[in-house]
Amino acid sequence: MIALTRFITAAKTSWIVLVVGIAATVALFVAAGYQTADAAPPVGLPESAESVQAAELLEQFADDESTSGLLVFGRESGDLSDDDLAAITERTAELADLSLDGFVPPPTVSDDGTTALVVVPLEIEERVSVQAERADEIRTIAADGLPDGIIVWFTGAEGFAVDIAAVFEGANFVLLSITALVVALLLIITYRSPVLWIVPLAVVGVADFIAGIAARLVAESLDITLDGSVTGILSVLVFGAGTNYALLLIARYRDELRLHLDRREAMAIALRGAGPAIIASGSTVALALATLLFGELSGNRSLGLAGAVGIVVAMAYALLVLPAALVVFGRWIFWPIVPKYGSPDAISRSPWGKLGRAVSKKPVLVAIVGFVVLGAMATGLTTLNVGLSQNDRFIVKPEAVLGQERLAEAFSAGSSAPATVVVPARDVDEVLDGLLVVDGVDDAVPGPANDDIAQINVVLDADPESERAFEIVAELRLALDDLGDGTGLVGGIDAEGLDLRDAQQRDQSLVIPLILVLVFVVLVVLLRALLAPVLLLIAVVASYFSAVGIGSIIFATVFGFPGVDTTVLLFSFLFLVALGVDYSIFLVTRAKEEVPLLGTSEGMIRALAATGGVITSAGILLAAVFAVLGVLPLIALTQIGVIVCIGVLIDTLLVRTVIVPAMTFIAKDRFWWPRRPELTDADAAARGANGQAERMPDEVTERMPEPAPAA
């Protein structure tokens, strides 16, 4: 470790590290190139899902490369006239050139005469850019030459796919620009320097760029698709975590510059001091993200893979490139607040140390009040509603949603996405009669059949992918167990959505315990203790429930969201526990350094004084970075951003600042159980350390250099 840190920081070799880092970055870019995500999000269900099995059987009746787009025509008020319908019919002839078989069926008119529906068969296209171009062409042809006052909406499976893709069109640029701006602003405020912020921002920016390329290469090798939502979250993770690591390292470097005349020696010592905490933190986050690879859903696996790769890249740049880049410059880079050799100890005057001492006087009361506050915030969980319909996933309703809502008004709500039931051909009549009596079924119509199987199209009286639609699909599956030979399967969009929700719940039940066990093991290895990891996990999990509780209230009262997306709870838990425990790692590893000199209680106070400012800055920065997800008009990302933002602030300002120190003061030397600290609180008291906030023990005083002679 000593040889490596010297190599990174030495005058002759730091340039080598920088050149190698730049060369590796350029080589990776030249070899792999940079590509934006141009793949539609995969369904991601395993082959064992009933909707997937039904879809495979239905491939016997239709081209498995086909999909469809729905064009909905109508006026704001009033019926469609004969001239209107004639014009719409003409549009179907023009659209035939874009359809799969060169034919578009004539429009279907609602019973009330207000709405016409045209189904356009289309070839499946994986590239979202091509999908968007085709959708624009369809919209143009459909609207050309229509009588005044007629509105046309493009919806259905293809319409929703295009609108979801449009959410992420240019999203990486917007997200990256706003994230970089937020990070730059907060770094300037933190360092109060017009120059210093440029170095960490540049290093983290390059790390984000390389993380995107590396994640894509690894994903392609494992046949995993990264869509726009994954790459967007990846940038947020790399910027948030990478900047946190930079803040911790630079804060330690600034402290060491006061103790060492040679800036390179100061950086080497800072790297040895902050490096283990950064490695432990990054490893915890990367391994926690990697637990998603055990999930059933490919979307979860792609996020886990990309996130883990991104965190490793961010950690590598923070530990290798950033130190080499900083030591190239002199102390002047901190201008105007330049840390001078021999200047007084700023840590002993830290307000965070004074707060820690105040907490140490009544730790039991402080801990009780802290957990009561967390419990009060968590009461919002009682109003939590999990699940969003297809129409409720966007903050601003796109065209596909507006078209779907018009269809629901004029036709049956589920007419645009009927359930597809697959049964043995001999059982069609019996199954038809049985399905029609299921509550929520509007209609059931026989579809194509062969000697073995038959398809039945079932129209549901519910919005696609709504909770009611899922209930009806579940009832259909129960009914099919007693109809015919009991082998009937239910497929279609609603069945797929239900299977996705159930798979997400299974992933959640598997991944959350894995994350907790993983974080616990990392903390045990890092701290060589058992009680401390348990207490830290309790605190960070409590902050998660508090964040979700407050988020639930905000979503209902401020944003007016009908519920939270099924992915939100798992991803929020992952980010909050993995990233939130970082701050406890930063604090407790510093306390572990101080305990041999000061004892547990005084060591925690000094650790809080030393890390309080930088951890608070890091927490505010990370919260702001995740809040940037709210710029995208997709409710799930906004909800993840809000919950993680709130949770990080709670963990930074309450849990790490008050509750963790209070638990340490209560446990005292037992905090490190079963290990016994080298200097116990009793030893420290005997030496007169307790109760003397402004005085450091001899061991610490000896580290202070003599003041530099006047120039």
Secondary structure by P-SEA (a helix, b strand, c coil): caaaaaaacccccaaaaaaaaaaaaaaaaaaccccccccccccccccccaaaaaaaaacccccccccbbbbbbbcccccccaaaaaaaaaaaaaacccccccccccccccccccbbbbbbbbcccccaaaaaaaaaaaaaaaaccccccbbbbbbcaaaaaaaaaaaacaaaaaaaaaaaaaaaaaaaaacccccaaaaaaaaaaaaaaaaaaaaaaaaaaacccccaaaaaaaaaaaaaaaaaaaaaaaaaaaaaaaacccaaaaaaaaaaaaaaaaaaaaaaaaaaaacccccccaaaaaaaaaaaaaaaaaaaaaacaaaaaaacccccccccccccccccccccccaaaaaaaaaaacaaaaaaaaaaaaaaaaccccccccccccccccccccaaaaaaaaaaacccccccbbbbbbccccaaaaaaaaaaacccccccccccccccbbbbbbbbccccccaaaaaaaaaaaaaaaaccccccccccaaaaaaaaaaaaaaaaacaaaaaaaaaaaaaaaaccccaaaaaaaaaaaaaaaaaaaaaaaaaaccccccccccaaaaaaaaaaaaaaaaaaaaaaaaaaaacccccaaaaaaaaaaacaaaaaaaaaaaaaaaacccccccaaaaaaaaaaaaaaaaaaccccccaaaaaaaaacccccccccccccaaaaaaaccccccccccaaaaaacccccccc
